[in-house]
Amino acid sequence: MTLGERIKEHRKGNGLSQEKLAELAGVSRQAVTKWENGQSSPSTENLFRLAEIFGTTVDLLLKPEEKQNTDIEGISNTKQKNIEEEQNTKQENIKGEQNAEQKKSARLLARGKHNLLSALLVAAGFLLIYLAEIILAGDFSSYPIIGLLTDTSPNRFPYLFGWLVHQRLFWIALLISALPALFGKSCFSLSTFAGFCAGLLFGELFGGNPAGAAYGHGHYGWAVWGSTFLFSIVMGIILEKLGVERPVLRSRKFRIWCAFFLIGIIAILLFVRLSIQ
């Protein structure tokens, strides 16, 4: 008995017309007619639907060889679905990796721009100090414009700044402060720049030259500046280790760090002044 004949037998055994079976199976009457005449075979999905309608199983509707073909078809469909799912998963993973790489590149580019800007700002701060000292030095008529910028004679400037420029320490300090910012150590650069400014200011104010001695004698501003700048290097390393979050000024760690920084500078001033008395 063929599959079509078994479908017809079960249909009649359940008292169903071709129209009613087609309605229950969700197909046309012509499809049912072709099934019963052997002109076509129901799909796997329709076989399960017919078995449900007839209250039987697919195994009883099919011959052993027909059942085997149906199983093979089902397995093939399952494999195809698995292959499609694997391909979709791979494509999604590739897209995810590409998006992650793009985001990583964008972060690196933004970080590089930030680091470069930080280094330029620190360098600009040093150059502004240099220009301010030139302006405060006074006599512009004695120097051409190029000479104003390149003359490193210590007698042109206030004692401490003149000593820093003459000994190339000004430019060394600039490099020590600005270069780390290029590598993301902006907190270190902030600390060393602040230390340079504080050391220069307090060194000029409290270095002392009461005897009016010649250059290199009787003035201890270099000790104030040197101690303060070295102290700022240590404090810069500590600030980097603290991992201060952004924005920096709102950070509790940064405020505590500032307090210790000021206390350290005051201690340096007191030590130097007491040592030279």
VEXMAR-368830 format. One record per residue (C-alpha): x, y, z. Coordinates in Angstrom, 3 decimals, always signed. Layout:
N
<site><x>X</x><y>Y</y><z>Z</z></site>
...
END
This chain:
277
<site><x>+0.000</x><y>+0.000</y><z>+0.000</z></site>
<site><x>+1.334</x><y>+3.358</y><z>-1.007</z></site>
<site><x>+1.476</x><y>+6.456</y><z>+1.171</z></site>
<site><x>-1.408</x><y>+8.004</y><z>-0.800</z></site>
<site><x>-3.541</x><y>+4.934</y><z>-0.261</z></site>
<site><x>-2.840</x><y>+4.973</y><z>+3.475</z></site>
<site><x>-3.766</x><y>+8.664</y><z>+3.665</z></site>
<site><x>-7.019</x><y>+7.898</y><z>+1.824</z></site>
<site><x>-7.713</x><y>+4.935</y><z>+4.103</z></site>
<site><x>-7.149</x><y>+6.968</y><z>+7.269</z></site>
<site><x>-9.233</x><y>+9.858</y><z>+5.881</z></site>
<site><x>-12.197</x><y>+7.626</y><z>+5.187</z></site>
<site><x>-11.682</x><y>+5.780</y><z>+8.471</z></site>
<site><x>-12.032</x><y>+9.107</y><z>+10.272</z></site>
<site><x>-15.080</x><y>+10.068</y><z>+8.217</z></site>
<site><x>-13.399</x><y>+13.026</y><z>+6.572</z></site>
<site><x>-13.932</x><y>+14.351</y><z>+3.085</z></site>
<site><x>-11.021</x><y>+15.647</y><z>+1.029</z></site>
<site><x>-12.290</x><y>+19.188</y><z>+1.590</z></site>
<site><x>-12.451</x><y>+18.729</y><z>+5.374</z></site>
<site><x>-9.005</x><y>+17.113</y><z>+5.525</z></site>
<site><x>-7.572</x><y>+19.932</y><z>+3.410</z></site>
<site><x>-9.160</x><y>+22.458</y><z>+5.778</z></site>
<site><x>-7.734</x><y>+20.735</y><z>+8.874</z></site>
<site><x>-4.296</x><y>+20.327</y><z>+7.294</z></site>
<site><x>-4.215</x><y>+23.903</y><z>+6.037</z></site>
<site><x>-3.763</x><y>+22.941</y><z>+2.378</z></site>
<site><x>-5.898</x><y>+22.943</y><z>-0.745</z></site>
<site><x>-8.234</x><y>+20.084</y><z>-1.725</z></site>
<site><x>-6.171</x><y>+19.580</y><z>-4.892</z></site>
<site><x>-3.103</x><y>+18.922</y><z>-2.710</z></site>
<site><x>-4.987</x><y>+16.198</y><z>-0.827</z></site>
<site><x>-6.147</x><y>+14.684</y><z>-4.150</z></site>
<site><x>-2.560</x><y>+14.598</y><z>-5.453</z></site>
<site><x>-1.359</x><y>+12.946</y><z>-2.229</z></site>
<site><x>-3.957</x><y>+10.209</y><z>-2.480</z></site>
<site><x>-3.320</x><y>+9.668</y><z>-6.208</z></site>
<site><x>+0.436</x><y>+9.452</y><z>-5.619</z></site>
<site><x>+1.104</x><y>+12.505</y><z>-7.822</z></site>
<site><x>+2.959</x><y>+14.236</y><z>-4.942</z></site>
<site><x>+3.981</x><y>+13.589</y><z>-1.358</z></site>
<site><x>+3.235</x><y>+15.707</y><z>+1.694</z></site>
<site><x>+6.137</x><y>+17.538</y><z>+3.286</z></site>
<site><x>+7.509</x><y>+16.447</y><z>+6.619</z></site>
<site><x>+5.514</x><y>+19.181</y><z>+8.344</z></site>
<site><x>+2.294</x><y>+18.069</y><z>+6.606</z></site>
<site><x>+2.997</x><y>+14.423</y><z>+7.497</z></site>
<site><x>+3.131</x><y>+15.297</y><z>+11.187</z></site>
<site><x>-0.062</x><y>+17.331</y><z>+10.786</z></site>
<site><x>-1.850</x><y>+14.413</y><z>+9.075</z></site>
<site><x>-0.689</x><y>+11.990</y><z>+11.773</z></site>
<site><x>-2.121</x><y>+14.355</y><z>+14.390</z></site>
<site><x>-5.430</x><y>+14.652</y><z>+12.531</z></site>
<site><x>-5.723</x><y>+10.879</y><z>+12.102</z></site>
<site><x>-4.681</x><y>+10.189</y><z>+15.686</z></site>
<site><x>-1.759</x><y>+8.069</y><z>+14.603</z></site>
<site><x>+1.978</x><y>+8.400</y><z>+14.107</z></site>
<site><x>+4.118</x><y>+9.241</y><z>+11.117</z></site>
<site><x>+5.694</x><y>+5.788</y><z>+11.379</z></site>
<site><x>+2.325</x><y>+4.129</y><z>+10.704</z></site>
<site><x>+1.646</x><y>+6.392</y><z>+7.736</z></site>
<site><x>+4.991</x><y>+5.659</y><z>+6.086</z></site>
<site><x>+6.629</x><y>+2.546</y><z>+4.755</z></site>
<site><x>+10.041</x><y>+1.813</y><z>+6.257</z></site>
<site><x>+11.812</x><y>+3.222</y><z>+3.186</z></site>
<site><x>+9.525</x><y>+6.276</y><z>+3.109</z></site>
<site><x>+10.160</x><y>+6.825</y><z>+6.824</z></site>
<site><x>+13.913</x><y>+6.602</y><z>+6.196</z></site>
<site><x>+13.711</x><y>+9.185</y><z>+3.402</z></site>
<site><x>+11.681</x><y>+11.469</y><z>+5.627</z></site>
<site><x>+14.216</x><y>+11.098</y><z>+8.449</z></site>
<site><x>+17.048</x><y>+11.840</y><z>+6.051</z></site>
<site><x>+15.195</x><y>+14.904</y><z>+4.831</z></site>
<site><x>+14.634</x><y>+16.050</y><z>+8.412</z></site>
<site><x>+18.288</x><y>+15.488</y><z>+9.281</z></site>
<site><x>+19.368</x><y>+17.380</y><z>+6.171</z></site>
<site><x>+17.087</x><y>+20.276</y><z>+7.086</z></site>
<site><x>+18.464</x><y>+20.283</y><z>+10.641</z></site>
<site><x>+22.053</x><y>+20.253</y><z>+9.374</z></site>
<site><x>+21.280</x><y>+23.073</y><z>+6.975</z></site>
<site><x>+19.751</x><y>+25.121</y><z>+9.778</z></site>
<site><x>+22.790</x><y>+24.439</y><z>+11.983</z></site>
<site><x>+25.143</x><y>+25.498</y><z>+9.185</z></site>
<site><x>+23.163</x><y>+28.700</y><z>+8.642</z></site>
<site><x>+23.157</x><y>+29.432</y><z>+12.365</z></site>
<site><x>+26.931</x><y>+28.862</y><z>+12.552</z></site>
<site><x>+27.500</x><y>+31.161</y><z>+9.588</z></site>
<site><x>+25.296</x><y>+33.845</y><z>+11.150</z></site>
<site><x>+27.156</x><y>+33.480</y><z>+14.447</z></site>
<site><x>+30.529</x><y>+33.784</y><z>+12.708</z></site>
<site><x>+29.388</x><y>+36.883</y><z>+10.836</z></site>
<site><x>+28.129</x><y>+38.441</y><z>+14.065</z></site>
<site><x>+31.433</x><y>+37.630</y><z>+15.785</z></site>
<site><x>+33.399</x><y>+39.158</y><z>+12.905</z></site>
<site><x>+31.250</x><y>+42.289</y><z>+13.025</z></site>
<site><x>+31.683</x><y>+42.450</y><z>+16.808</z></site>
<site><x>+35.463</x><y>+42.138</y><z>+16.486</z></site>
<site><x>+35.541</x><y>+44.814</y><z>+13.791</z></site>
<site><x>+33.461</x><y>+47.165</y><z>+15.946</z></site>
<site><x>+35.723</x><y>+46.470</y><z>+18.933</z></site>
<site><x>+38.823</x><y>+47.233</y><z>+16.843</z></site>
<site><x>+37.268</x><y>+50.448</y><z>+15.565</z></site>
<site><x>+36.358</x><y>+51.529</y><z>+19.098</z></site>
<site><x>+39.858</x><y>+50.653</y><z>+20.311</z></site>
<site><x>+41.440</x><y>+52.670</y><z>+17.485</z></site>
<site><x>+39.159</x><y>+55.612</y><z>+18.247</z></site>
<site><x>+40.097</x><y>+55.456</y><z>+21.953</z></site>
<site><x>+43.812</x><y>+55.305</y><z>+21.127</z></site>
<site><x>+43.492</x><y>+58.261</y><z>+18.749</z></site>
<site><x>+41.577</x><y>+60.324</y><z>+21.316</z></site>
<site><x>+44.109</x><y>+59.410</y><z>+24.014</z></site>
<site><x>+46.988</x><y>+60.377</y><z>+21.722</z></site>
<site><x>+45.411</x><y>+63.758</y><z>+20.993</z></site>
<site><x>+44.821</x><y>+64.328</y><z>+24.708</z></site>
<site><x>+48.420</x><y>+63.413</y><z>+25.560</z></site>
<site><x>+49.809</x><y>+65.684</y><z>+22.847</z></site>
<site><x>+47.620</x><y>+68.570</y><z>+24.000</z></site>
<site><x>+48.738</x><y>+68.078</y><z>+27.614</z></site>
<site><x>+52.409</x><y>+68.114</y><z>+26.597</z></site>
<site><x>+51.923</x><y>+71.252</y><z>+24.492</z></site>
<site><x>+50.121</x><y>+73.038</y><z>+27.331</z></site>
<site><x>+52.967</x><y>+72.277</y><z>+29.755</z></site>
<site><x>+55.576</x><y>+73.404</y><z>+27.225</z></site>
<site><x>+53.529</x><y>+76.572</y><z>+26.581</z></site>
<site><x>+53.499</x><y>+77.257</y><z>+30.326</z></site>
<site><x>+57.298</x><y>+77.117</y><z>+30.459</z></site>
<site><x>+57.610</x><y>+79.368</y><z>+27.408</z></site>
<site><x>+55.212</x><y>+81.901</y><z>+28.942</z></site>
<site><x>+57.424</x><y>+82.002</y><z>+32.039</z></site>
<site><x>+60.451</x><y>+82.551</y><z>+29.807</z></site>
<site><x>+58.765</x><y>+85.389</y><z>+27.933</z></site>
<site><x>+57.540</x><y>+86.944</y><z>+31.176</z></site>
<site><x>+61.101</x><y>+86.937</y><z>+32.549</z></site>
<site><x>+62.332</x><y>+88.587</y><z>+29.344</z></site>
<site><x>+59.710</x><y>+91.312</y><z>+29.737</z></site>
<site><x>+60.605</x><y>+91.788</y><z>+33.402</z></site>
<site><x>+64.317</x><y>+91.910</y><z>+32.530</z></site>
<site><x>+63.847</x><y>+95.443</y><z>+31.267</z></site>
<site><x>+66.136</x><y>+96.944</y><z>+28.634</z></site>
<site><x>+64.816</x><y>+95.969</y><z>+25.199</z></site>
<site><x>+66.779</x><y>+98.575</y><z>+23.300</z></site>
<site><x>+70.075</x><y>+96.793</y><z>+23.899</z></site>
<site><x>+68.897</x><y>+93.545</y><z>+22.268</z></site>
<site><x>+67.564</x><y>+92.662</y><z>+18.827</z></site>
<site><x>+64.471</x><y>+90.487</y><z>+18.812</z></site>
<site><x>+66.472</x><y>+87.299</y><z>+18.225</z></site>
<site><x>+68.861</x><y>+88.278</y><z>+20.990</z></site>
<site><x>+66.007</x><y>+88.727</y><z>+23.438</z></site>
<site><x>+65.061</x><y>+85.078</y><z>+22.942</z></site>
<site><x>+68.492</x><y>+83.486</y><z>+22.641</z></site>
<site><x>+70.781</x><y>+85.433</y><z>+24.969</z></site>
<site><x>+71.349</x><y>+83.273</y><z>+28.052</z></site>
<site><x>+73.566</x><y>+85.676</y><z>+29.942</z></site>
<site><x>+72.644</x><y>+85.265</y><z>+33.626</z></site>
<site><x>+72.996</x><y>+88.987</y><z>+34.280</z></site>
<site><x>+70.025</x><y>+89.718</y><z>+32.034</z></site>
<site><x>+67.536</x><y>+88.089</y><z>+34.392</z></site>
<site><x>+66.788</x><y>+87.935</y><z>+38.089</z></site>
<site><x>+69.431</x><y>+85.838</y><z>+39.820</z></site>
<site><x>+67.664</x><y>+82.453</y><z>+40.060</z></site>
<site><x>+66.074</x><y>+82.483</y><z>+36.610</z></site>
<site><x>+69.326</x><y>+83.662</y><z>+35.059</z></site>
<site><x>+71.125</x><y>+80.758</y><z>+36.723</z></site>
<site><x>+68.522</x><y>+78.261</y><z>+35.470</z></site>
<site><x>+68.761</x><y>+79.508</y><z>+31.884</z></site>
<site><x>+72.558</x><y>+79.759</y><z>+31.907</z></site>
<site><x>+72.947</x><y>+76.216</y><z>+33.263</z></site>
<site><x>+70.339</x><y>+74.873</y><z>+30.785</z></site>
<site><x>+68.289</x><y>+73.696</y><z>+33.759</z></site>
<site><x>+65.254</x><y>+75.625</y><z>+32.530</z></site>
<site><x>+65.110</x><y>+73.563</y><z>+29.331</z></site>
<site><x>+65.938</x><y>+70.320</y><z>+31.121</z></site>
<site><x>+63.066</x><y>+70.971</y><z>+33.516</z></site>
<site><x>+60.789</x><y>+71.671</y><z>+30.533</z></site>
<site><x>+61.639</x><y>+68.292</y><z>+29.010</z></site>
<site><x>+61.271</x><y>+66.457</y><z>+32.329</z></site>
<site><x>+57.838</x><y>+67.976</y><z>+32.781</z></site>
<site><x>+56.432</x><y>+67.929</y><z>+29.225</z></site>
<site><x>+57.664</x><y>+64.635</y><z>+27.771</z></site>
<site><x>+55.844</x><y>+62.296</y><z>+30.229</z></site>
<site><x>+52.545</x><y>+63.888</y><z>+29.206</z></site>
<site><x>+53.045</x><y>+62.418</y><z>+25.718</z></site>
<site><x>+52.864</x><y>+58.973</y><z>+27.332</z></site>
<site><x>+49.728</x><y>+59.659</y><z>+29.350</z></site>
<site><x>+51.445</x><y>+60.877</y><z>+32.544</z></site>
<site><x>+49.642</x><y>+64.209</y><z>+32.647</z></site>
<site><x>+49.382</x><y>+64.151</y><z>+36.461</z></site>
<site><x>+53.167</x><y>+63.851</y><z>+36.695</z></site>
<site><x>+53.540</x><y>+66.795</y><z>+34.287</z></site>
<site><x>+51.090</x><y>+68.846</y><z>+36.340</z></site>
<site><x>+53.057</x><y>+68.149</y><z>+39.518</z></site>
<site><x>+56.480</x><y>+68.982</y><z>+38.056</z></site>
<site><x>+55.239</x><y>+72.157</y><z>+36.371</z></site>
<site><x>+53.686</x><y>+73.301</y><z>+39.646</z></site>
<site><x>+56.951</x><y>+72.429</y><z>+41.427</z></site>
<site><x>+59.008</x><y>+74.410</y><z>+38.918</z></site>
<site><x>+56.783</x><y>+77.492</y><z>+39.290</z></site>
<site><x>+56.709</x><y>+77.267</y><z>+43.098</z></site>
<site><x>+60.464</x><y>+76.700</y><z>+43.294</z></site>
<site><x>+61.169</x><y>+79.659</y><z>+41.016</z></site>
<site><x>+58.819</x><y>+81.991</y><z>+42.875</z></site>
<site><x>+59.885</x><y>+81.083</y><z>+46.408</z></site>
<site><x>+63.520</x><y>+80.763</y><z>+45.382</z></site>
<site><x>+63.539</x><y>+84.378</y><z>+44.168</z></site>
<site><x>+61.591</x><y>+85.608</y><z>+47.210</z></site>
<site><x>+63.345</x><y>+83.681</y><z>+49.950</z></site>
<site><x>+66.687</x><y>+82.734</y><z>+48.447</z></site>
<site><x>+68.234</x><y>+85.815</y><z>+49.968</z></site>
<site><x>+71.169</x><y>+87.855</y><z>+48.850</z></site>
<site><x>+71.479</x><y>+90.333</y><z>+51.721</z></site>
<site><x>+75.126</x><y>+91.154</y><z>+51.088</z></site>
<site><x>+74.525</x><y>+92.032</y><z>+47.440</z></site>
<site><x>+77.162</x><y>+89.507</y><z>+46.498</z></site>
<site><x>+78.181</x><y>+88.876</y><z>+42.915</z></site>
<site><x>+76.615</x><y>+86.142</y><z>+40.773</z></site>
<site><x>+77.054</x><y>+82.748</y><z>+42.349</z></site>
<site><x>+77.648</x><y>+84.006</y><z>+45.894</z></site>
<site><x>+75.326</x><y>+84.596</y><z>+48.812</z></site>
<site><x>+72.089</x><y>+83.499</y><z>+47.086</z></site>
<site><x>+70.399</x><y>+80.225</y><z>+48.028</z></site>
<site><x>+67.424</x><y>+80.361</y><z>+45.688</z></site>
<site><x>+68.943</x><y>+77.459</y><z>+43.755</z></site>
<site><x>+68.554</x><y>+75.287</y><z>+46.866</z></site>
<site><x>+64.886</x><y>+76.262</y><z>+47.211</z></site>
<site><x>+64.196</x><y>+75.667</y><z>+43.527</z></site>
<site><x>+66.160</x><y>+72.424</y><z>+43.286</z></site>
<site><x>+64.612</x><y>+70.923</y><z>+46.411</z></site>
<site><x>+61.115</x><y>+71.953</y><z>+45.366</z></site>
<site><x>+61.471</x><y>+70.610</y><z>+41.838</z></site>
<site><x>+62.871</x><y>+67.282</y><z>+43.031</z></site>
<site><x>+60.071</x><y>+67.099</y><z>+45.604</z></site>
<site><x>+57.525</x><y>+67.727</y><z>+42.821</z></site>
<site><x>+58.966</x><y>+64.817</y><z>+40.816</z></site>
<site><x>+58.406</x><y>+62.477</y><z>+43.766</z></site>
<site><x>+54.918</x><y>+63.885</y><z>+44.323</z></site>
<site><x>+54.161</x><y>+63.474</y><z>+40.613</z></site>
<site><x>+55.017</x><y>+59.782</y><z>+40.795</z></site>
<site><x>+52.777</x><y>+59.446</y><z>+43.857</z></site>
<site><x>+49.943</x><y>+61.257</y><z>+42.065</z></site>
<site><x>+50.201</x><y>+58.845</y><z>+39.136</z></site>
<site><x>+50.132</x><y>+55.874</y><z>+41.530</z></site>
<site><x>+47.001</x><y>+57.217</y><z>+43.211</z></site>
<site><x>+45.128</x><y>+56.928</y><z>+39.911</z></site>
<site><x>+43.233</x><y>+60.172</y><z>+40.375</z></site>
<site><x>+39.978</x><y>+60.103</y><z>+38.467</z></site>
<site><x>+38.664</x><y>+62.841</y><z>+36.202</z></site>
<site><x>+37.799</x><y>+65.644</y><z>+36.715</z></site>
<site><x>+40.929</x><y>+66.073</y><z>+38.813</z></site>
<site><x>+39.816</x><y>+69.107</y><z>+40.816</z></site>
<site><x>+36.775</x><y>+67.269</y><z>+42.194</z></site>
<site><x>+38.823</x><y>+64.313</y><z>+43.373</z></site>
<site><x>+39.258</x><y>+63.894</y><z>+47.133</z></site>
<site><x>+42.583</x><y>+62.146</y><z>+46.545</z></site>
<site><x>+43.816</x><y>+65.149</y><z>+44.574</z></site>
<site><x>+42.809</x><y>+67.620</y><z>+47.286</z></site>
<site><x>+44.658</x><y>+65.573</y><z>+49.906</z></site>
<site><x>+47.658</x><y>+65.399</y><z>+47.570</z></site>
<site><x>+47.603</x><y>+69.208</y><z>+47.181</z></site>
<site><x>+47.648</x><y>+69.633</y><z>+50.942</z></site>
<site><x>+50.733</x><y>+67.427</y><z>+51.289</z></site>
<site><x>+52.339</x><y>+69.217</y><z>+48.347</z></site>
<site><x>+51.947</x><y>+72.616</y><z>+50.044</z></site>
<site><x>+53.132</x><y>+71.251</y><z>+53.384</z></site>
<site><x>+56.209</x><y>+69.829</y><z>+51.663</z></site>
<site><x>+57.074</x><y>+73.150</y><z>+50.002</z></site>
<site><x>+56.698</x><y>+75.024</y><z>+53.294</z></site>
<site><x>+58.955</x><y>+72.452</y><z>+54.989</z></site>
<site><x>+61.572</x><y>+72.938</y><z>+52.232</z></site>
<site><x>+61.498</x><y>+76.729</y><z>+52.679</z></site>
<site><x>+61.894</x><y>+76.457</y><z>+56.427</z></site>
<site><x>+64.726</x><y>+73.947</y><z>+56.114</z></site>
<site><x>+66.664</x><y>+76.055</y><z>+53.605</z></site>
<site><x>+66.207</x><y>+79.296</y><z>+55.525</z></site>
<site><x>+67.211</x><y>+77.724</y><z>+58.815</z></site>
<site><x>+70.230</x><y>+76.100</y><z>+57.163</z></site>
<site><x>+71.684</x><y>+79.362</y><z>+55.805</z></site>
<site><x>+71.334</x><y>+81.347</y><z>+59.000</z></site>
END
